[in-house]
Structure formats: structure tokens, C-alpha cells
Amino acid sequence: PDSGTPQVLAMLALAMLAGSQPAASCDRPLRACYDAMGGQSWKNAAGRSWLDANIPCCEKAFVTCHKEKEEIRTIAWRSIAGLMGTIPPQLGLLTSLEEINVERTDLSGTLPDALFSASSEIEKLRIKRTSITGTLPPSLFLSGTLEKVSAKKSGLSGTIPPTIG
């Protein structure tokens, strides 16, 4: 895509925002996930820790962090009963996130381009048995870290390069 397109400019803006935030800052992306993914309907009240800025990122429910970096590495999405809605673009601010596994949840919508930037560390994208639709965003393959895409029984379309499992 042309470097002046709105998509590319939005991805660059999110990458700059992520780089300017303190390493442990997760409040904005987790709050956005809570709001966009039906947090009010989650069966487990522990998810409300995502709304409390006084709880350190690595102590919030459903989160695992890199020990050396103190940044979110994984989120146990499948442990959140009642997860529904859409994946917000703010999730892309968690640049140390290695896996997105929302299999067998009630998520829908499309994959935001902002999730996948050149600075993204996402290795695995697991969205099978969801209602996520659309095409694979070209930005998905920018970082070179992606190893696996699992999208059976989702509404996703597009081509996965042969180097990705």
C-alpha cells in the first residue's frame, strides 16, 4: 500500500503511541478489549481488574507477562466466559503480545490492521470457530514473527504464505 494511505498512517500512529508508553502500560488496550469484547457480560468478575489502573499489568486476571520485560506476553482469552464482540485496534498497543487465541468464542467483526505492525511479536493467531470475517490484513505478515494461523470454521478469507503453518 501507498505510505500515505489512511491505513498505513493509522498503523504508524499506533506504533508510535506504543513506543512512547511506559513498558508496563496496559490500561488503554485492556480497557478497550473489556469494552469491545463484552466485559460487562463476562461470567468471571476477575476481568474487572482490567479496569483498575492501580493493579499492575502483570497482576491482572487472564494475563501472563515476560519475566524480564514486565510486558504482557499472552492473554488467556478462552478462559473468559461470555467473551463476545470485536477485537479492538488498541490491542495492537501491546507490542510484546505473542499469541492471540480466541478460538471457540463469540467474537465477530474483522481483524484490525493495527494489531499487526512491523514491531509486533505475534507468533500465533488462533481464531477458528469464531464469527470473525473479512480478509487477512496485509499487515499480518509485516513483522516476520508469525508462525501459525488457525482459522478453520471462521469467515476469514485470503492467502496465507506457505512459510506460515
RAQUI-V546776 format. One record per run of one state. SS is the DSSP state (H for helix, E for strand, L for the rest). FROM is the first residue (numbers start at 1). TO is the last residue. If there is no record, write none. Layout:
BEGIN
SS | FROM | TO
SS | FROM | TO
END
This chain:
BEGIN
L | 1 | 5
H | 6 | 20
L | 21 | 26
H | 27 | 36
L | 37 | 38
H | 39 | 41
L | 42 | 44
H | 45 | 51
L | 52 | 56
H | 57 | 59
L | 60 | 62
E | 63 | 65
L | 66 | 71
E | 72 | 75
L | 76 | 76
H | 77 | 79
L | 80 | 83
E | 84 | 86
L | 87 | 88
H | 89 | 93
L | 94 | 98
E | 99 | 101
L | 102 | 105
E | 106 | 109
L | 110 | 112
H | 113 | 115
L | 116 | 123
E | 124 | 126
L | 127 | 130
E | 131 | 135
L | 136 | 137
H | 138 | 141
L | 142 | 147
E | 148 | 150
L | 151 | 154
E | 155 | 157
L | 158 | 165
END
